Amino acid sequence: MRLLDRYLPTYQFSETHACRVAAEPASILDSVVAYRPDPDRFFRFMIGLRELPMRLLHEPEATWAPFGFHEFTVLDRSETEIVYGLIGRFWRPDFGLEPINDGDAFLAFDAPQAAKLALAFTAQRDPDGRTRLIAETRVSCASRAACLKFTPYWLLIRPVSGLVRRRSLASIKSASERTARGQT
């Protein structure tokens, strides 16, 4: 059973992206853990656009760190998979994030107006010696009301989210292959 299935077996929204990497699964997952999207100008620009409503609605002196990968909580890791989680009301200008400490807290969280997001990176060894890196995002809305609020948000952000995920995979692939060749 995949770890992702443990944390979000049922969901209303999902997307999957993959690439092939010339590196070992464990090394690839280490690159996933080390990955930070902050240097990616496209990522920063898109997050800036996404956060614009929040910045316009709040007082000018209010400061906060931009949304990023640091918001996600590691739920679990195996030799071939790592799962991150995030809970919130993503359709709200401030994302409506709920703090979670670990996988047990993610599983136990139960609020009807929230959505759970799980992001899994799976590294599957191919017979040719390369590894297929798969990024799968799943979102489960806890109620019909939450689903009705999340749906337009998903339709709006999904194309950008997919592009960000593909860029993330390319960066992780590059870092993993550099490490496999002995470069840093």
Buried (B, 14 or more C-beta within 10 A) or exposed (E): EBBBEBBBEEBBBEBEBBBEBBBBBEBBBBBBEEBEBEEBEEBBEBBEEBBEEBEEEEEEEEEEEEBEBEBBBEBBBEEBBBBBBBBBBBBBBBBBBBEBEEBEBBBEBEEEEBBBBBBBBBBEEEEEEBBBBBBBBBBBBBEEEBBEBBBEBBEEBEEBBBBBBBBBBEBBBEBBBEBBEEEE
